[in-house]
Each structure stands twice: as C-alpha cells, then as structure tokens.
C-alpha cells in the first residue's frame, strides 16, 4: 500500500497588492482624538443641551406616556 505524499501549498503572491492607507484612514481618528482631548482638558466648553424648547418637552412627554402604557 502506498502512502500519499502531501504537496506544499504555493506561497501567496503579493503582486499588485496596495497596502497603503488612504489619507482619511489616519486623519479621522486623529481628529476625533484631538477633539475629545480638547473636551477633557477644557470641560467648560462642553455645554449640556437645555430642554427649554417646546418640541423637546413634547417629545419627552410622549415617550413617557408610551412607556407608561
């Protein structure tokens, strides 16, 4: 009885593969990090939204009524 011999798989070729990232793939995370860092360093610039607008109050009341059912 003869045993089968295994052949080695061919190594993957890297011809024509572009491994460079587009400019925005690095710029967007850096921009988000800088914006969050600026908020952490100066929290006085981060203001909470007020609920003085009637539309927001009406929406919250509607949600409260729907959840109460």
N, C-alpha and C positions, 0 to 999 in steps of 0.2 A: 504494500500500500504506500503510495507516495503522498507526502505532505505538501500542501500548497504553500508557496512562498509569497510573502507579503511584499508588495512593491511600495517604495517610498512615495508619498504624495509630493507633487511638484510644489516648490516654494511659491508663495503668492508673489505675483509680479506687481511692481509699483509704478509701472509705466503710465504716465498721463494722470496720475492722482495728484490733485491740488490740495495740499494740506494747510494752506494759508487761510487765516480767518479774515472775514470782511472787517472793515474798519469799525462798523457799528457793534460787532460782537464783543469788542473790548470797550468801546466808548460808552455804551448804555449802562453796563454795570458800574463803571467808574463814576458816571454822572449820578446814578442812584445812590451810590455810597457817599459821594460828596454832599448830596442834598440831605441825606439822613444824618450825616455827621454834623452838618451845619445846624440842624434842628436840635441835636443833642447838646451842642456847645452853646447855643443861644436859644433856650426854650421860650423866651419871651416873645419871639416872633411867631410861634405856633399858637394860634388862637382857636378856641373851640367854636363850633358853629352855634349860633343862637337859634332858639325856637320861637322867635318873635313873629315870624311870618305866618299868616293865617293858613297857608296851604300845608305847611309842615304840621301845624297843630291839628288840622282836619285829618291829615293822613294818620297821625298817631292815634287820634280818637277812633278812626275807622278800624285800624289794626287792633286796638284794644277791644272794640265791640266784637270783631271777628274771633278774637281769641277767647272771649268770654262765653261764646256760644257752645 
